[in-house]
């Protein structure tokens, strides 16, 4: 399992064995079951999560209790309520397991110590953050410019494996449509 984390990091920066041991020492490993909450709205956010195996959904519950899926995170993806994590405020989002999941967790203190102790990791996290910002902007633009059918096709093109793993009700929520509308789009 350590090899998955190392392989993921080395897609951006190379590490010696000593450097990887230093990196690995800043993470903890956690297993969670389907439906477990890693982050709960209203509670403090102690970690950013790297998904080793499984699938997560980041969600927002509006004032009427409707669940809105902000994002999914599968293998090799990072996820958290980043605003709450970095600002040390309580979560406005929840992070829930869609499948049994294994993650590496890093606290803000460990993240800061890791970046201060190994500049390569600062570069790695900056690259991951930039890619995350780009993805978020693309998602926002898709909601502004694409109809439901086009958003579905876009998702199908970018993340076909996700559609095989996620129930249609969750896909509908992610796309901002009803389950019935999604069924019409698929057929």
C-alpha positions in Angstrom: 0.0 0.0 0.0 2.9 2.4 0.7 3.9 1.8 -2.9 0.6 3.3 -4.2 1.4 6.5 -2.3 5.0 6.6 -3.5 4.0 5.8 -7.1 1.4 8.6 -7.0 3.9 11.2 -5.6 6.6 10.1 -8.1 4.3 10.9 -11.0 5.3 14.5 -10.2 8.5 14.4 -8.1 11.1 11.7 -7.6 12.0 10.5 -4.1 14.9 8.6 -2.7 14.0 5.8 -0.2 15.0 8.1 2.7 12.8 10.9 1.4 9.9 8.6 1.0 10.3 7.3 4.5 10.2 10.9 5.7 7.1 11.5 3.6 5.4 8.4 4.8 6.0 9.2 8.4 3.7 12.2 8.1 0.7 10.1 7.0 -1.6 7.7 8.9 -3.6 4.9 7.3 -7.3 4.4 7.7 -9.9 1.9 6.5 -13.6 2.9 6.4 -16.7 1.1 5.5 -19.4 2.0 3.0 -21.5 4.9 4.3 -18.9 5.9 7.0 -18.3 9.7 7.3 -14.7 10.8 7.2 -15.8 14.4 7.5 -19.1 15.5 9.1 -20.7 18.8 8.5 -20.4 21.0 11.6 -17.4 19.2 13.0 -13.7 20.1 12.7 -11.7 18.8 9.7 -8.5 17.2 10.8 -7.3 15.6 7.6 -6.9 15.7 3.9 -7.4 12.2 2.4 -5.5 10.4 -0.4 -7.7 7.5 -1.7 -5.8 4.3 -2.0 -8.8 2.2 -2.8 -12.6 2.8 -2.7 -14.8 5.8 -3.5 -15.8 8.9 -1.6 -18.4 11.6 -2.2 -18.1 15.1 -1.0 -21.5 16.5 -0.3 -23.4 19.6 0.7 -26.8 19.6 2.4 -28.8 22.7 1.7 -31.3 24.3 4.2 -34.1 22.1 2.9 -32.1 18.9 3.5 -31.4 18.2 -0.1 -28.0 16.5 -0.7 -25.8 18.0 -3.4 -22.7 16.1 -4.5 -19.8 18.5 -5.0 -17.3 15.8 -6.1 -16.4 12.2 -6.1 -12.9 10.9 -5.2 -11.6 7.5 -6.3 -8.2 5.9 -6.3 -5.3 8.4 -6.5 -7.5 11.4 -5.8 -7.2 13.8 -2.8 -10.3 15.1 -1.0 -11.3 17.1 2.0 -13.4 20.1 2.9 -10.4 22.3 2.1 -11.8 25.6 3.3 -12.5 24.1 6.8 -9.1 22.2 6.8 -7.0 25.2 6.0 -9.0 27.8 8.0 -9.4 25.5 11.0 -13.2 26.1 10.9 -16.0 23.5 11.1 -16.9 21.7 8.0 -19.7 22.9 5.7 -19.4 19.7 3.7 -19.4 16.0 4.5 -17.2 13.3 3.1 -18.8 9.9 2.9 -17.6 6.5 1.7 -19.6 5.2 -1.3 -17.6 2.0 -1.1 -15.4 0.4 1.5 -12.4 2.7 1.3 -8.7 2.9 2.3 -7.1 6.2 2.7 -3.9 7.9 3.8 -4.6 10.9 6.0 -2.5 13.9 6.7 -3.1 16.6 9.3 -2.4 20.3 8.7 0.5 20.3 11.0 2.0 17.2 9.3 1.3 18.8 5.9 3.2 22.0 6.9 6.1 20.1 8.5 6.4 17.8 5.4 6.5 20.8 3.0 9.0 22.7 5.2 11.2 19.6 5.5 11.1 18.5 1.9 10.7 21.2 -0.8 9.8 18.6 -3.4 6.6 17.9 -1.5 5.6 21.5 -1.5 6.0 21.4 -5.3 3.9 18.1 -5.4 1.1 19.6 -3.4 1.1 22.8 -5.4 0.7 20.8 -8.6 -2.1 18.7 -7.1 -3.9 21.9 -5.9 -3.5 23.5 -9.3 -5.1 20.5 -11.0 -7.9 20.5 -8.4 -8.6 24.2 -9.1 -8.7 23.5 -12.8 -11.1 20.6 -12.3 -13.4 22.8 -10.1 -13.4 25.6 -12.6 -14.3 23.2 -15.4 -17.2 21.7 -13.4 -18.5 25.2 -12.7 -18.3 26.2 -16.3 -20.1 23.0 -17.3 -23.0 23.9 -15.1 -23.1 27.4 -16.6 -22.8 26.4 -20.3 -24.0 22.8 -20.8 -27.4 21.3 -20.6 -28.0 18.1 -18.5 -27.4 15.8 -21.5 -24.1 17.5 -22.3 -23.0 17.3 -18.7 -23.7 13.6 -18.6 -21.8 13.1 -21.9 -18.9 15.1 -20.4 -18.8 13.0 -17.3 -19.1 9.8 -19.4 -16.1 11.0 -21.5 -13.9 12.1 -18.6 -14.6 9.5 -16.0 -16.2 6.4 -17.5 -15.2 4.1 -14.6 -17.1 6.3 -12.2 -20.4 5.7 -13.9 -19.8 1.9 -13.4 -19.3 2.4 -9.7 -21.7 5.0 -8.6 -25.5 4.5 -8.2 -27.6 6.5 -10.7 -29.2 8.5 -7.8 -25.7 9.8 -6.9 -24.8 10.5 -10.6 -28.1 12.5 -10.9 -27.3 14.6 -7.8 -23.8 15.2 -9.1 -25.2 16.4 -12.5 -27.9 18.5 -10.8 -30.8 16.6 -12.3 -33.5 14.3 -11.0 -33.1 10.5 -11.1 -35.9 10.4 -13.7 -34.2 13.0 -15.9 -31.0 10.9 -15.7 -32.9 7.8 -16.7 -34.2 9.6 -19.8 -30.7 10.8 -20.7 -29.2 7.3 -20.5 -32.0 5.5 -22.5 
